[in-house]
Amino acid sequence: MRRLLDALYDGAAWLAALAMVGLLVMVLLSITSRQLQFHVPGTDAYAGYLMAAAGFLALAHTFKRGEHIRVTLVLARLRGGLRRGLELWSLVAGTALAGLAAYYSVRLSWQSHSFHDISTGNDATPLWIPQIAMALGNLILLIALIDELVLELRGQRVHTSPEEALRNE
């Protein structure tokens, strides 16, 4: 199960990386088209869709690697049961919020598909298509938070120390 979950997080990160490459292509196409006096409709909209996709799809991978910004000012000073209690509370709250975000993003995507909602730009993209990346990213983040919560409850969660965070800069 661990390998399957890690593969899910890594796969989402690869999709986020592909979205970043697509974003780069859209920006370069937009710049090039302006310089060469031709217009490619929808490049700004697609760049925005790809930027959102990259952000949402990378959430779980970033979380599982301990790269999300955490305020550890209080947590670093706590020991024992109090620290574990705060960790559990944080994971439960994060899981609840991720659950709400996942529910509403899936619902939004489904409603956009049901209502045949399209973008207001000249590209007229069906909005459920870019919204799928948001819904998928939120669902995978929910899975990652549940994974961390279960690991914490079992006492198997690996805690990152503040010194590890300093090496990221």
Rosetta blueprint (number, residue, H / E / L):
1 M L
2 R H
3 R H
4 L H
5 L H
6 D H
7 A H
8 L H
9 Y H
10 D H
11 G H
12 A H
13 A H
14 W H
15 L H
16 A H
17 A H
18 L H
19 A H
20 M H
21 V H
22 G H
23 L H
24 L H
25 V H
26 M H
27 V H
28 L H
29 L H
30 S H
31 I H
32 T H
33 S H
34 R H
35 Q H
36 L L
37 Q L
38 F L
39 H L
40 V L
41 P L
42 G L
43 T H
44 D H
45 A H
46 Y H
47 A H
48 G H
49 Y H
50 L H
51 M H
52 A H
53 A H
54 A H
55 G H
56 F H
57 L H
58 A L
59 L H
60 A H
61 H H
62 T H
63 F H
64 K H
65 R L
66 G L
67 E L
68 H L
69 I L
70 R L
71 V L
72 T L
73 L L
74 V L
75 L H
76 A H
77 R H
78 L L
79 R L
80 G H
81 G H
82 L H
83 R H
84 R H
85 G H
86 L H
87 E H
88 L H
89 W H
90 S H
91 L H
92 V H
93 A H
94 G H
95 T H
96 A H
97 L H
98 A H
99 G H
100 L H
101 A H
102 A H
103 Y H
104 Y H
105 S H
106 V H
107 R H
108 L H
109 S H
110 W H
111 Q H
112 S H
113 H H
114 S H
115 F L
116 H L
117 D L
118 I E
119 S L
120 T L
121 G L
122 N L
123 D L
124 A L
125 T L
126 P E
127 L L
128 W H
129 I H
130 P H
131 Q H
132 I H
133 A H
134 M H
135 A H
136 L H
137 G H
138 N H
139 L H
140 I H
141 L H
142 L H
143 I H
144 A H
145 L H
146 I H
147 D H
148 E H
149 L H
150 V H
151 L H
152 E H
153 L H
154 R H
155 G L
156 Q L
157 R L
158 V L
159 H L
160 T L
161 S L
162 P H
163 E H
164 E H
165 A H
166 L H
167 R L
168 N L
169 E L
